[in-house]
Amino acid sequence: MSKVERFEDLKVWQDGLSLSIQIYKTFVECRDYGLRDQICRASVSIPSNIAEGFERHSNKDFIRFLRIAKGSSAELRTQIYISMGIGLISSEKATNLISVSQHISAMLQNLIKTRETKF
């Protein structure tokens, strides 16, 4: 396994950042400011926690922050379901965003398992 020296090189961080940007673009005109702010915060939390944990240079801390990022991904999916349920976004858009979030959660879980067993 090659050593990653920057969090920016982590695929899961890159995908989390991309998802956060998609969320912001999707909800830019949403007038439900409470939900919009919450969903944007949850999306930002994913790559932010990956980066923060990585920069602490402690495997234990990194794993803890990866778990927080994974929790934020679940929070984000819940808010996407709500957004779809109240008609803020189409079911097609929601399905796509949920799928990306689930993929990121799986990547986070795999990274957690790797860090728990190999470091």
C-alpha positions as CSV (number, residue, x, y, z in Angstrom):
1,M,0.0,0.0,0.0
2,S,1.5,3.4,-1.0
3,K,1.7,6.0,1.7
4,V,-0.6,9.0,1.1
5,E,1.1,12.2,2.2
6,R,-1.8,14.7,1.7
7,F,-5.4,14.3,2.4
8,E,-6.1,15.9,-1.0
9,D,-4.8,12.6,-2.5
10,L,-7.4,10.5,-0.8
11,K,-10.1,9.4,-3.3
12,V,-12.7,9.4,-0.5
13,W,-11.9,13.1,0.3
14,Q,-12.1,14.0,-3.4
15,D,-15.5,12.3,-3.8
16,G,-16.7,13.9,-0.6
17,L,-15.7,17.3,-1.8
18,S,-17.4,16.7,-5.2
19,L,-20.6,15.6,-3.4
20,S,-20.5,18.8,-1.2
21,I,-20.2,20.9,-4.3
22,Q,-23.1,19.1,-5.9
23,I,-25.3,19.6,-2.8
24,Y,-24.5,23.3,-2.8
25,K,-25.4,23.6,-6.5
26,T,-28.6,21.6,-6.1
27,F,-29.9,23.6,-3.1
28,V,-28.6,27.1,-4.1
29,E,-32.1,28.4,-4.8
30,C,-33.9,26.5,-2.0
31,R,-36.0,28.9,0.1
32,D,-36.2,26.5,3.0
33,Y,-33.2,28.1,4.6
34,G,-33.1,25.8,7.7
35,L,-33.0,22.6,5.6
36,R,-30.7,24.1,3.0
37,D,-28.2,25.2,5.7
38,Q,-28.4,21.8,7.5
39,I,-27.9,19.8,4.3
40,C,-25.0,22.0,3.2
41,R,-23.4,21.7,6.7
42,A,-23.7,17.9,6.6
43,S,-22.2,17.7,3.1
44,V,-19.3,19.9,4.1
45,S,-18.7,17.9,7.2
46,I,-17.7,14.8,5.2
47,P,-14.6,16.0,3.5
48,S,-13.8,18.4,6.3
49,N,-13.6,15.6,8.9
50,I,-11.5,13.4,6.6
51,A,-9.1,16.3,6.2
52,E,-9.0,17.2,9.9
53,G,-8.5,13.6,11.0
54,F,-5.7,13.1,8.4
55,E,-3.9,16.2,9.5
56,R,-3.8,15.1,13.2
57,H,-1.2,12.5,12.3
58,S,-2.6,10.0,14.7
59,N,-4.2,6.8,13.5
60,K,-6.6,6.7,16.4
61,D,-7.7,10.3,15.7
62,F,-7.9,9.7,12.0
63,I,-10.3,6.7,12.5
64,R,-12.4,8.8,14.9
65,F,-12.8,11.5,12.3
66,L,-13.5,9.0,9.6
67,R,-16.4,7.7,11.7
68,I,-17.7,11.2,12.2
69,A,-17.5,11.7,8.4
70,K,-19.4,8.5,7.9
71,G,-22.1,9.7,10.3
72,S,-22.4,13.0,8.4
73,S,-22.9,10.9,5.2
74,A,-25.8,9.2,6.9
75,E,-27.2,12.5,8.1
76,L,-26.9,13.9,4.6
77,R,-28.8,10.9,3.1
78,T,-31.6,11.5,5.6
79,Q,-31.9,15.1,4.6
80,I,-31.9,14.1,0.9
81,Y,-34.8,11.7,1.6
82,I,-36.6,14.6,3.3
83,S,-35.9,17.0,0.5
84,M,-37.3,14.5,-2.0
85,G,-40.3,13.7,0.2
86,I,-41.3,17.4,0.4
87,G,-40.7,18.0,-3.3
88,L,-37.6,20.1,-3.1
89,I,-35.7,17.8,-5.5
90,S,-36.7,15.2,-8.0
91,S,-36.6,11.5,-7.1
92,E,-34.0,11.1,-9.9
93,K,-31.7,13.7,-8.4
94,A,-32.2,12.3,-4.9
95,T,-31.4,8.8,-6.0
96,N,-28.2,10.0,-7.6
97,L,-27.1,11.9,-4.5
98,I,-28.0,9.1,-2.2
99,S,-26.0,6.6,-4.3
100,V,-22.9,8.8,-4.2
101,S,-23.3,9.2,-0.5
102,Q,-23.7,5.5,0.0
103,H,-20.5,4.9,-2.1
104,I,-18.6,7.4,0.1
105,S,-19.9,5.7,3.2
106,A,-18.6,2.3,1.9
107,M,-15.2,3.9,1.1
108,L,-15.0,5.4,4.6
109,Q,-15.9,2.0,6.1
110,N,-13.2,0.3,4.1
111,L,-10.6,2.9,5.1
112,I,-11.6,2.6,8.7
113,K,-11.2,-1.2,8.5
114,T,-7.8,-0.8,6.8
115,R,-6.6,1.7,9.4
116,E,-7.8,-0.5,12.3
117,T,-6.0,-3.6,11.0
118,K,-2.8,-2.4,9.3
119,F,-1.7,0.6,11.4
